[in-house]
Amino acid sequence: MTALKELAQEWLPPVAIRWFKTIRHGSENRFEGPFATWEEARAKCTGYDATEILARVLASTLKVKRGEAAFERDSVVFTDTEYAWPVLAGLMWAAARSRGRLNVLDFGGALGSSYFQNYKFLQTLPDVRWSIVEQHHYVEAGKAQIQNEHLRFYQTIEECLSENEPKVILLSSVLQYLPSPSSVLLELNKVNADAIVIDRTIVNQSTFDRVYVQHVPASIYTANYPCWSLSEPALLAGLGKHYLPLADFPSLNFPALKSIKSEFKGYIFLRQTE
């Protein structure tokens, strides 16, 4: 296997190697279920708030901050940036609507994965304010070691709004890991942002949500946690009460999702005017 890996790195173009890595990690993930309730699935899990996960995410993010890696995703470091072009387009579109000023509420944004991933483009804007709302231990680590004049960390949406007025909400690979995604979306609607950008969200084409346990490969970190496969029709209907859908797009390639008849997708929404 080692010889095959070395041969691939020597002969395959970088884009093919990145594709192979995405396929490999996606196929190593496993989904168990569905379960009757979130609580039933949660009882079988170690959870996403494990100390080991934060330690790995922090170590990887610091490498990116020091310029030793291009970006980090799910604690895995990459030597070349892989842009989520639809997401970047949505962010730059939002900035264009505000005369080049980008003010983001990144809900569940870890230690700044999306911020650092898109930094090359963000730094060309005249003004960037990037606010991350995360779990307590992520916020503490972010404030102590990652935060800068543009990037800030908050415990709650309310705390963020007490200091800031975000114009765009970013939800990247977070909705499916919340106990009640619909409740969070209702709370985020109070932000009154002009736009919502959603990425890497697990959806299915049925009319109901399903809950599973996702088992993460040890090559990333040792953990398993409950996750939703959200009904795309229900998700769009809920957001459609206040936002107009501008675009949807396939997101991260993840073969394991085929076993539960789901996929990763993303969306860009514009707030409806009264």
Number of C-alpha atoms within 10 A of each C-alpha: 6 7 8 9 10 10 11 15 13 11 10 12 10 13 10 13 16 15 11 14 11 15 16 13 17 18 16 15 17 18 19 15 13 17 15 11 13 19 12 14 20 19 12 12 15 13 17 15 14 13 11 13 18 19 14 16 23 22 16 23 29 18 16 20 16 9 11 14 17 20 29 26 15 15 21 15 19 17 12 13 15 14 12 16 11 20 23 17 13 22 25 18 14 24 22 13 13 13 11 17 18 23 23 27 29 26 22 20 23 25 30 26 21 21 20 19 22 20 13 11 13 21 10 10 15 11 14 18 19 23 29 28 23 21 17 14 14 25 22 15 16 23 16 10 14 18 16 11 8 12 19 21 30 22 16 15 19 15 12 19 15 8 9 15 16 21 21 26 25 25 21 21 20 20 24 22 20 15 17 12 16 15 11 14 15 12 13 17 16 11 18 15 19 18 25 26 25 24 24 24 25 25 24 22 15 15 12 13 17 21 25 24 24 22 17 18 16 10 9 13 15 13 18 21 20 29 24 24 26 24 19 20 14 18 17 15 12 14 18 15 10 16 21 17 17 11 13 15 15 14 20 19 17 20 19 19 20 10 11 16 12 21 23 20 20 23 22 22 23 19 19 13 8 4
